[in-house]
Amino acid sequence: MNYYTVCPTCGYKLLKASDGSNIEIICPKCKEKIIIEIDNGKIVVVKVLTENK
């Protein structure tokens, strides 16, 4: 089964992925770094916090 994921910040549709996927991506719209994990139908979308230097 394929799942669609969206950016938790701006709602931009990021990608389509299947079970067992581990993805690190930067949103092309808002430039946030996001980690997406799909395991047994459970989808986890995490925004990565970074320090501004």
C-alpha distance matrix in Angstrom:
0.0 3.8 6.7 10.3 13.2 16.9 20.2 21.7 25.1 25.1 21.8 21.1 17.5 16.9 13.7 10.1 8.5 5.9 6.9 10.6 11.5 15.1 16.4 19.9 20.7 23.6 23.1 24.9 26.4 27.8 27.8 26.4 24.9 21.5 19.5 15.8 14.2 10.8 11.3 10.1 8.5 11.8 12.3 15.8 17.5 21.1 23.9 26.2 29.8 32.4 36.1 38.1 40.9
3.8 0.0 3.8 6.9 10.0 13.6 16.9 18.8 22.0 21.7 18.5 17.5 13.9 13.2 9.9 6.3 5.4 4.5 7.2 10.6 10.2 13.5 14.0 17.2 17.5 20.2 19.5 21.2 22.6 24.2 24.3 23.1 21.8 18.6 17.0 13.4 12.7 9.9 11.6 11.5 9.4 11.9 11.1 14.3 15.3 18.8 21.2 23.6 27.2 29.6 33.4 35.1 38.0
6.7 3.8 0.0 3.8 6.5 10.1 13.5 15.1 18.4 18.3 15.1 14.5 11.1 10.8 8.3 5.4 5.3 6.0 8.1 11.1 10.2 12.6 12.7 15.5 15.6 18.0 17.0 19.0 20.0 21.3 21.6 20.2 19.2 15.9 14.6 11.0 10.9 8.5 11.0 11.5 8.6 10.0 8.4 11.5 12.1 15.8 18.1 20.8 24.3 26.9 30.6 32.3 35.4
10.3 6.9 3.8 0.0 3.8 6.9 10.5 12.5 15.5 14.9 11.7 10.8 7.4 7.5 5.8 4.4 6.5 8.8 11.3 13.8 11.9 13.5 12.6 14.6 13.8 15.6 14.0 15.8 16.5 18.0 18.6 17.6 17.1 14.1 13.8 10.7 11.8 10.6 13.7 14.7 11.8 12.3 9.7 11.9 11.2 14.7 16.4 19.3 22.6 25.1 28.7 30.1 33.2
13.2 10.0 6.5 3.8 0.0 3.8 7.0 9.0 12.0 12.0 9.1 8.7 6.1 5.7 5.7 6.5 7.9 10.6 12.5 14.1 11.8 12.3 10.9 12.2 11.3 12.8 11.2 13.5 14.1 15.0 15.6 14.1 13.7 10.7 10.7 8.1 10.2 10.1 13.6 15.4 12.6 11.9 8.5 9.5 8.0 11.3 12.6 15.7 18.9 21.4 25.1 26.4 29.7
16.9 13.6 10.1 6.9 3.8 0.0 3.8 6.2 8.7 8.2 5.4 5.3 4.3 5.1 7.4 9.4 11.4 14.3 16.2 17.6 14.9 14.8 12.7 13.0 11.2 11.6 9.1 11.4 11.1 11.8 13.1 11.8 12.4 10.0 11.3 9.8 12.7 13.3 16.9 18.8 15.9 14.7 11.2 11.2 8.6 11.0 11.4 14.6 17.4 19.9 23.3 24.3 27.7
20.2 16.9 13.5 10.5 7.0 3.8 0.0 3.8 5.4 5.7 4.8 5.2 6.5 6.4 9.6 12.3 13.9 17.0 18.5 19.3 16.4 15.3 12.8 12.0 9.9 9.3 6.8 9.6 9.0 8.7 9.9 8.3 9.4 7.7 10.1 9.9 13.3 14.9 18.5 20.9 18.4 16.5 12.8 11.7 8.2 9.3 8.5 11.7 14.1 16.4 19.8 20.7 24.1
21.7 18.8 15.1 12.5 9.0 6.2 3.8 0.0 3.8 6.1 5.8 8.2 9.8 10.1 12.9 15.1 16.2 18.8 19.7 20.4 17.9 16.7 14.7 13.8 12.4 11.8 9.8 12.9 11.7 10.3 11.8 9.3 10.5 8.6 10.8 10.8 13.8 15.5 18.7 21.0 18.4 16.0 12.5 10.8 7.5 8.1 7.3 11.0 12.9 15.8 19.0 20.2 23.8
25.1 22.0 18.4 15.5 12.0 8.7 5.4 3.8 0.0 3.8 6.0 8.3 11.1 11.6 15.0 17.7 19.2 22.1 23.2 23.7 20.9 19.3 16.9 15.3 13.3 11.6 9.2 11.8 9.8 7.7 9.8 7.8 10.3 9.8 12.8 13.7 17.0 19.0 22.3 24.7 22.2 19.8 16.3 14.3 10.8 10.4 8.2 11.3 12.2 14.6 17.4 18.0 21.6
25.1 21.7 18.3 14.9 12.0 8.2 5.7 6.1 3.8 0.0 3.8 5.6 9.1 10.5 14.1 17.1 19.2 22.4 24.1 25.0 22.1 20.9 18.2 16.8 14.2 12.1 8.9 10.3 7.6 6.7 9.8 9.2 12.1 11.9 15.0 15.5 18.9 20.5 24.0 26.2 23.4 21.5 17.9 16.6 13.2 13.4 11.5 14.4 15.4 17.5 20.1 20.1 23.7
21.8 18.5 15.1 11.7 9.1 5.4 4.8 5.8 6.0 3.8 0.0 3.8 6.3 8.6 11.8 14.3 16.6 19.7 21.5 22.9 20.2 19.7 17.2 16.6 14.2 13.1 9.7 11.3 9.3 9.5 12.2 11.5 13.6 12.3 14.8 14.3 17.4 18.4 21.8 23.6 20.6 19.1 15.7 15.1 12.1 13.4 12.5 15.8 17.6 19.9 22.9 23.3 26.8
21.1 17.5 14.5 10.8 8.7 5.3 5.2 8.2 8.3 5.6 3.8 0.0 3.8 6.0 9.4 12.4 15.1 18.6 20.9 22.2 19.2 18.8 15.9 15.3 12.4 11.2 7.6 8.4 6.9 8.5 10.8 11.0 12.9 12.0 14.5 14.0 17.3 18.3 22.0 24.0 21.1 20.1 16.5 16.2 13.1 14.5 13.5 16.3 18.4 20.2 23.3 23.5 26.7
17.5 13.9 11.1 7.4 6.1 4.3 6.5 9.8 11.1 9.1 6.3 3.8 0.0 3.8 6.2 8.8 11.8 15.2 17.9 19.5 16.6 16.9 14.3 14.6 12.0 12.0 9.0 9.9 9.7 11.7 13.2 13.2 14.1 12.5 14.1 12.8 15.6 16.0 19.6 21.4 18.5 18.0 14.6 15.1 12.6 14.8 14.7 17.5 20.2 22.1 25.5 26.0 29.2
16.9 13.2 10.8 7.5 5.7 5.1 6.4 10.1 11.6 10.5 8.6 6.0 3.8 0.0 3.8 7.3 9.8 13.5 16.1 17.1 13.9 13.8 10.9 11.0 8.5 9.1 6.9 8.3 9.5 11.3 11.7 11.5 11.6 9.9 11.3 10.2 13.2 14.1 17.9 20.1 17.8 17.1 13.6 13.7 11.1 13.1 13.0 15.4 18.4 20.1 23.5 24.2 27.2
13.7 9.9 8.3 5.8 5.7 7.4 9.6 12.9 15.0 14.1 11.8 9.4 6.2 3.8 0.0 3.8 6.4 10.2 13.2 14.5 11.4 12.2 9.9 11.2 9.5 11.3 10.1 11.3 13.0 15.0 14.9 14.6 13.9 11.8 12.0 10.0 12.2 12.3 15.9 17.9 15.8 15.9 12.7 13.7 12.0 14.6 15.3 17.4 20.7 22.5 26.1 27.0 29.9
10.1 6.3 5.4 4.4 6.5 9.4 12.3 15.1 17.7 17.1 14.3 12.4 8.8 7.3 3.8 0.0 3.8 7.1 10.5 12.5 10.1 12.0 10.8 13.2 12.4 14.7 13.8 15.0 16.7 18.6 18.5 18.0 17.0 14.3 13.7 10.8 11.9 10.9 14.1 15.5 13.4 14.3 11.8 13.7 13.0 16.1 17.6 19.8 23.3 25.3 29.0 30.2 33.1
8.5 5.4 5.3 6.5 7.9 11.4 13.9 16.2 19.2 19.2 16.6 15.1 11.8 9.8 6.4 3.8 0.0 3.8 7.0 8.7 6.5 9.1 8.9 12.0 12.4 15.4 15.3 17.2 19.1 20.5 20.0 18.9 17.1 14.2 12.5 9.3 9.3 7.9 10.8 12.4 11.0 12.0 10.0 12.1 12.3 15.4 17.4 19.3 23.0 25.0 28.8 30.4 33.2
5.9 4.5 6.0 8.8 10.6 14.3 17.0 18.8 22.1 22.4 19.7 18.6 15.2 13.5 10.2 7.1 3.8 0.0 3.8 6.4 6.0 9.6 10.8 14.4 15.5 18.7 18.9 20.9 22.8 24.0 23.4 22.0 20.0 16.8 14.5 11.0 9.6 7.0 8.7 9.6 8.8 10.7 10.0 12.6 13.9 17.1 19.7 21.5 25.2 27.4 31.2 33.1 35.8
6.9 7.2 8.1 11.3 12.5 16.2 18.5 19.7 23.2 24.1 21.5 20.9 17.9 16.1 13.2 10.5 7.0 3.8 0.0 3.8 5.6 9.1 11.5 15.2 17.0 20.4 20.9 23.3 25.2 26.0 25.2 23.3 21.0 17.5 14.7 11.2 8.6 5.3 5.4 6.1 6.5 8.5 8.9 11.6 13.8 16.8 19.9 21.5 25.2 27.6 31.4 33.7 36.3
10.6 10.6 11.1 13.8 14.1 17.6 19.3 20.4 23.7 25.0 22.9 22.2 19.5 17.1 14.5 12.5 8.7 6.4 3.8 0.0 3.8 6.7 9.9 13.5 16.1 19.7 20.9 23.5 25.7 26.1 24.8 22.7 20.0 16.7 13.4 10.4 7.4 5.4 5.0 7.3 8.9 9.7 9.9 11.5 13.7 16.1 19.1 20.2 23.8 26.0 29.6 32.1 34.5
11.5 10.2 10.2 11.9 11.8 14.9 16.4 17.9 20.9 22.1 20.2 19.2 16.6 13.9 11.4 10.1 6.5 6.0 5.6 3.8 0.0 3.8 6.3 10.0 12.3 16.0 17.3 19.8 22.1 22.6 21.2 19.4 16.6 13.5 10.4 7.7 5.7 5.2 7.2 10.1 10.6 10.7 9.5 10.5 11.7 13.9 16.5 17.5 21.2 23.1 26.8 29.1 31.5
15.1 13.5 12.6 13.5 12.3 14.8 15.3 16.7 19.3 20.9 19.7 18.8 16.9 13.8 12.2 12.0 9.1 9.6 9.1 6.7 3.8 0.0 3.8 7.0 10.1 13.8 15.6 18.4 20.8 20.8 19.0 16.9 13.7 10.9 7.5 5.9 4.6 6.6 8.8 12.4 12.9 11.9 10.1 9.6 10.2 11.5 13.8 14.2 17.9 19.7 23.3 25.6 27.9
16.4 14.0 12.7 12.6 10.9 12.7 12.8 14.7 16.9 18.2 17.2 15.9 14.3 10.9 9.9 10.8 8.9 10.8 11.5 9.9 6.3 3.8 0.0 3.8 6.4 10.1 12.0 14.7 17.3 17.4 15.5 13.7 10.7 8.2 5.7 5.0 6.4 8.9 11.9 15.3 15.1 14.0 11.3 10.5 9.6 10.5 12.0 12.4 16.1 17.6 21.2 23.2 25.5
19.9 17.2 15.5 14.6 12.2 13.0 12.0 13.8 15.3 16.8 16.6 15.3 14.6 11.0 11.2 13.2 12.0 14.4 15.2 13.5 10.0 7.0 3.8 0.0 3.8 7.2 9.9 12.7 15.3 15.0 12.5 10.7 7.4 5.8 4.5 6.3 8.8 12.0 15.0 18.6 18.2 16.6 13.5 11.8 9.9 9.6 9.9 9.6 13.1 14.1 17.7 19.5 21.8
20.7 17.5 15.6 13.8 11.3 11.2 9.9 12.4 13.3 14.2 14.2 12.4 12.0 8.5 9.5 12.4 12.4 15.5 17.0 16.1 12.3 10.1 6.4 3.8 0.0 3.8 6.4 8.9 11.7 11.7 9.3 8.4 5.9 5.4 6.4 8.0 11.3 14.1 17.5 20.8 19.8 18.4 14.9 13.4 10.7 10.6 9.9 10.1 13.3 14.1 17.6 18.7 21.1
23.6 20.2 18.0 15.6 12.8 11.6 9.3 11.8 11.6 12.1 13.1 11.2 12.0 9.1 11.3 14.7 15.4 18.7 20.4 19.7 16.0 13.8 10.1 7.2 3.8 0.0 3.8 6.2 8.8 8.4 5.6 5.5 4.4 6.0 8.7 10.9 14.5 17.3 20.8 24.0 22.7 21.1 17.4 15.6 12.3 11.6 9.7 9.8 12.2 12.5 15.7 16.2 18.8
23.1 19.5 17.0 14.0 11.2 9.1 6.8 9.8 9.2 8.9 9.7 7.6 9.0 6.9 10.1 13.8 15.3 18.9 20.9 20.9 17.3 15.6 12.0 9.9 6.4 3.8 0.0 3.8 5.5 5.8 4.8 5.4 6.5 7.3 10.4 11.7 15.5 17.8 21.5 24.4 22.6 21.0 17.2 15.8 12.2 12.2 10.2 11.4 13.6 14.5 17.6 17.7 20.6
24.9 21.2 19.0 15.8 13.5 11.4 9.6 12.9 11.8 10.3 11.3 8.4 9.9 8.3 11.3 15.0 17.2 20.9 23.3 23.5 19.8 18.4 14.7 12.7 8.9 6.2 3.8 0.0 3.8 6.1 5.6 8.2 9.7 11.0 14.0 15.1 18.8 20.8 24.6 27.4 25.4 24.2 20.5 19.4 15.9 16.0 13.9 14.9 16.7 17.0 19.7 19.2 21.8
26.4 22.6 20.0 16.5 14.1 11.1 9.0 11.7 9.8 7.6 9.3 6.9 9.7 9.5 13.0 16.7 19.1 22.8 25.2 25.7 22.1 20.8 17.3 15.3 11.7 8.8 5.5 3.8 0.0 3.8 5.9 8.3 11.1 12.3 15.7 16.7 20.5 22.4 26.2 28.7 26.4 25.1 21.3 20.1 16.5 16.5 14.1 15.6 16.9 17.5 20.0 19.2 22.1
27.8 24.2 21.3 18.0 15.0 11.8 8.7 10.3 7.7 6.7 9.5 8.5 11.7 11.3 15.0 18.6 20.5 24.0 26.0 26.1 22.6 20.8 17.4 15.0 11.7 8.4 5.8 6.1 3.8 0.0 3.9 5.6 9.1 10.9 14.6 16.3 20.1 22.5 26.1 28.9 26.7 24.8 21.0 19.2 15.4 14.7 11.7 13.0 13.7 14.3 16.6 15.9 19.0
27.8 24.3 21.6 18.6 15.6 13.1 9.9 11.8 9.8 9.8 12.2 10.8 13.2 11.7 14.9 18.5 20.0 23.4 25.2 24.8 21.2 19.0 15.5 12.5 9.3 5.6 4.8 5.6 5.9 3.9 0.0 3.8 6.5 9.2 12.9 15.2 18.9 21.7 25.2 28.4 26.6 24.7 20.9 18.8 15.1 13.9 10.8 11.1 12.0 11.9 14.4 13.8 16.6
26.4 23.1 20.2 17.6 14.1 11.8 8.3 9.3 7.8 9.2 11.5 11.0 13.2 11.5 14.6 18.0 18.9 22.0 23.3 22.7 19.4 16.9 13.7 10.7 8.4 5.5 5.4 8.2 8.3 5.6 3.8 0.0 3.8 6.3 10.0 12.6 16.3 19.3 22.7 25.8 24.2 21.9 18.2 15.7 12.0 10.3 7.0 7.5 8.7 9.5 12.5 12.8 16.0
24.9 21.8 19.2 17.1 13.7 12.4 9.4 10.5 10.3 12.1 13.6 12.9 14.1 11.6 13.9 17.0 17.1 20.0 21.0 20.0 16.6 13.7 10.7 7.4 5.9 4.4 6.5 9.7 11.1 9.1 6.5 3.8 0.0 3.8 7.0 10.2 13.7 17.0 20.2 23.6 22.5 20.2 16.6 14.0 10.6 8.7 6.1 5.5 7.9 8.7 12.2 13.3 16.2
21.5 18.6 15.9 14.1 10.7 10.0 7.7 8.6 9.8 11.9 12.3 12.0 12.5 9.9 11.8 14.3 14.2 16.8 17.5 16.7 13.5 10.9 8.2 5.8 5.4 6.0 7.3 11.0 12.3 10.9 9.2 6.3 3.8 0.0 3.8 6.5 10.1 13.3 16.6 19.9 18.7 16.4 12.8 10.2 6.9 5.6 4.6 5.7 9.1 11.1 14.8 16.5 19.5
19.5 17.0 14.6 13.8 10.7 11.3 10.1 10.8 12.8 15.0 14.8 14.5 14.1 11.3 12.0 13.7 12.5 14.5 14.7 13.4 10.4 7.5 5.7 4.5 6.4 8.7 10.4 14.0 15.7 14.6 12.9 10.0 7.0 3.8 0.0 3.8 6.7 10.3 13.3 16.8 16.1 13.8 10.6 8.0 5.9 5.2 6.5 7.1 10.9 13.0 16.8 19.0 21.7
15.8 13.4 11.0 10.7 8.1 9.8 9.9 10.8 13.7 15.5 14.3 14.0 12.8 10.2 10.0 10.8 9.3 11.0 11.2 10.4 7.7 5.9 5.0 6.3 8.0 10.9 11.7 15.1 16.7 16.3 15.2 12.6 10.2 6.5 3.8 0.0 3.8 6.8 10.1 13.5 12.5 10.5 7.3 5.7 4.6 6.5 8.9 10.5 14.3 16.7 20.4 22.6 25.5
14.2 12.7 10.9 11.8 10.2 12.7 13.3 13.8 17.0 18.9 17.4 17.3 15.6 13.2 12.2 11.9 9.3 9.6 8.6 7.4 5.7 4.6 6.4 8.8 11.3 14.5 15.5 18.8 20.5 20.1 18.9 16.3 13.7 10.1 6.7 3.8 0.0 3.8 6.5 10.1 9.9 8.0 5.9 5.2 6.7 8.7 11.9 13.2 16.8 19.3 23.0 25.5 28.2
10.8 9.9 8.5 10.6 10.1 13.3 14.9 15.5 19.0 20.5 18.4 18.3 16.0 14.1 12.3 10.9 7.9 7.0 5.3 5.4 5.2 6.6 8.9 12.0 14.1 17.3 17.8 20.8 22.4 22.5 21.7 19.3 17.0 13.3 10.3 6.8 3.8 0.0 3.8 6.8 6.4 5.6 4.6 6.4 8.8 11.7 15.0 16.8 20.3 23.0 26.7 29.2 31.9
11.3 11.6 11.0 13.7 13.6 16.9 18.5 18.7 22.3 24.0 21.8 22.0 19.6 17.9 15.9 14.1 10.8 8.7 5.4 5.0 7.2 8.8 11.9 15.0 17.5 20.8 21.5 24.6 26.2 26.1 25.2 22.7 20.2 16.6 13.3 10.1 6.5 3.8 0.0 3.8 5.5 5.2 6.7 8.6 11.8 14.3 17.8 19.3 22.8 25.5 29.1 31.8 34.5
10.1 11.5 11.5 14.7 15.4 18.8 20.9 21.0 24.7 26.2 23.6 24.0 21.4 20.1 17.9 15.5 12.4 9.6 6.1 7.3 10.1 12.4 15.3 18.6 20.8 24.0 24.4 27.4 28.7 28.9 28.4 25.8 23.6 19.9 16.8 13.5 10.1 6.8 3.8 0.0 3.8 5.5 8.4 11.2 14.5 17.3 21.0 22.8 26.2 29.0 32.6 35.3 38.1
8.5 9.4 8.6 11.8 12.6 15.9 18.4 18.4 22.2 23.4 20.6 21.1 18.5 17.8 15.8 13.4 11.0 8.8 6.5 8.9 10.6 12.9 15.1 18.2 19.8 22.7 22.6 25.4 26.4 26.7 26.6 24.2 22.5 18.7 16.1 12.5 9.9 6.4 5.5 3.8 0.0 3.8 6.3 9.8 12.9 16.2 19.6 22.0 25.3 28.4 32.0 34.5 37.5
11.8 11.9 10.0 12.3 11.9 14.7 16.5 16.0 19.8 21.5 19.1 20.1 18.0 17.1 15.9 14.3 12.0 10.7 8.5 9.7 10.7 11.9 14.0 16.6 18.4 21.1 21.0 24.2 25.1 24.8 24.7 21.9 20.2 16.4 13.8 10.5 8.0 5.6 5.2 5.5 3.8 0.0 3.8 6.6 10.1 13.0 16.7 19.0 22.2 25.3 28.9 31.5 34.6
12.3 11.1 8.4 9.7 8.5 11.2 12.8 12.5 16.3 17.9 15.7 16.5 14.6 13.6 12.7 11.8 10.0 10.0 8.9 9.9 9.5 10.1 11.3 13.5 14.9 17.4 17.2 20.5 21.3 21.0 20.9 18.2 16.6 12.8 10.6 7.3 5.9 4.6 6.7 8.4 6.3 3.8 0.0 3.8 6.6 9.9 13.3 15.9 19.2 22.3 25.9 28.3 31.5
15.8 14.3 11.5 11.9 9.5 11.2 11.7 10.8 14.3 16.6 15.1 16.2 15.1 13.7 13.7 13.7 12.1 12.6 11.6 11.5 10.5 9.6 10.5 11.8 13.4 15.6 15.8 19.4 20.1 19.2 18.8 15.7 14.0 10.2 8.0 5.7 5.2 6.4 8.6 11.2 9.8 6.6 3.8 0.0 3.8 6.4 10.1 12.5 15.6 18.8 22.4 25.0 28.1
17.5 15.3 12.1 11.2 8.0 8.6 8.2 7.5 10.8 13.2 12.1 13.1 12.6 11.1 12.0 13.0 12.3 13.9 13.8 13.7 11.7 10.2 9.6 9.9 10.7 12.3 12.2 15.9 16.5 15.4 15.1 12.0 10.6 6.9 5.9 4.6 6.7 8.8 11.8 14.5 12.9 10.1 6.6 3.8 0.0 3.8 6.8 9.7 12.9 16.0 19.7 21.9 25.2
21.1 18.8 15.8 14.7 11.3 11.0 9.3 8.1 10.4 13.4 13.4 14.5 14.8 13.1 14.6 16.1 15.4 17.1 16.8 16.1 13.9 11.5 10.5 9.6 10.6 11.6 12.2 16.0 16.5 14.7 13.9 10.3 8.7 5.6 5.2 6.5 8.7 11.7 14.3 17.3 16.2 13.0 9.9 6.4 3.8 0.0 3.8 6.2 9.2 12.5 16.1 18.6 21.8
23.9 21.2 18.1 16.4 12.6 11.4 8.5 7.3 8.2 11.5 12.5 13.5 14.7 13.0 15.3 17.6 17.4 19.7 19.9 19.1 16.5 13.8 12.0 9.9 9.9 9.7 10.2 13.9 14.1 11.7 10.8 7.0 6.1 4.6 6.5 8.9 11.9 15.0 17.8 21.0 19.6 16.7 13.3 10.1 6.8 3.8 0.0 3.8 6.4 9.6 13.1 15.2 18.5
26.2 23.6 20.8 19.3 15.7 14.6 11.7 11.0 11.3 14.4 15.8 16.3 17.5 15.4 17.4 19.8 19.3 21.5 21.5 20.2 17.5 14.2 12.4 9.6 10.1 9.8 11.4 14.9 15.6 13.0 11.1 7.5 5.5 5.7 7.1 10.5 13.2 16.8 19.3 22.8 22.0 19.0 15.9 12.5 9.7 6.2 3.8 0.0 3.8 6.4 10.1 12.6 15.6
29.8 27.2 24.3 22.6 18.9 17.4 14.1 12.9 12.2 15.4 17.6 18.4 20.2 18.4 20.7 23.3 23.0 25.2 25.2 23.8 21.2 17.9 16.1 13.1 13.3 12.2 13.6 16.7 16.9 13.7 12.0 8.7 7.9 9.1 10.9 14.3 16.8 20.3 22.8 26.2 25.3 22.2 19.2 15.6 12.9 9.2 6.4 3.8 0.0 3.8 6.9 9.6 12.9
32.4 29.6 26.9 25.1 21.4 19.9 16.4 15.8 14.6 17.5 19.9 20.2 22.1 20.1 22.5 25.3 25.0 27.4 27.6 26.0 23.1 19.7 17.6 14.1 14.1 12.5 14.5 17.0 17.5 14.3 11.9 9.5 8.7 11.1 13.0 16.7 19.3 23.0 25.5 29.0 28.4 25.3 22.3 18.8 16.0 12.5 9.6 6.4 3.8 0.0 3.8 6.5 9.3
36.1 33.4 30.6 28.7 25.1 23.3 19.8 19.0 17.4 20.1 22.9 23.3 25.5 23.5 26.1 29.0 28.8 31.2 31.4 29.6 26.8 23.3 21.2 17.7 17.6 15.7 17.6 19.7 20.0 16.6 14.4 12.5 12.2 14.8 16.8 20.4 23.0 26.7 29.1 32.6 32.0 28.9 25.9 22.4 19.7 16.1 13.1 10.1 6.9 3.8 0.0 3.8 6.2
38.1 35.1 32.3 30.1 26.4 24.3 20.7 20.2 18.0 20.1 23.3 23.5 26.0 24.2 27.0 30.2 30.4 33.1 33.7 32.1 29.1 25.6 23.2 19.5 18.7 16.2 17.7 19.2 19.2 15.9 13.8 12.8 13.3 16.5 19.0 22.6 25.5 29.2 31.8 35.3 34.5 31.5 28.3 25.0 21.9 18.6 15.2 12.6 9.6 6.5 3.8 0.0 3.8
40.9 38.0 35.4 33.2 29.7 27.7 24.1 23.8 21.6 23.7 26.8 26.7 29.2 27.2 29.9 33.1 33.2 35.8 36.3 34.5 31.5 27.9 25.5 21.8 21.1 18.8 20.6 21.8 22.1 19.0 16.6 16.0 16.2 19.5 21.7 25.5 28.2 31.9 34.5 38.1 37.5 34.6 31.5 28.1 25.2 21.8 18.5 15.6 12.9 9.3 6.2 3.8 0.0
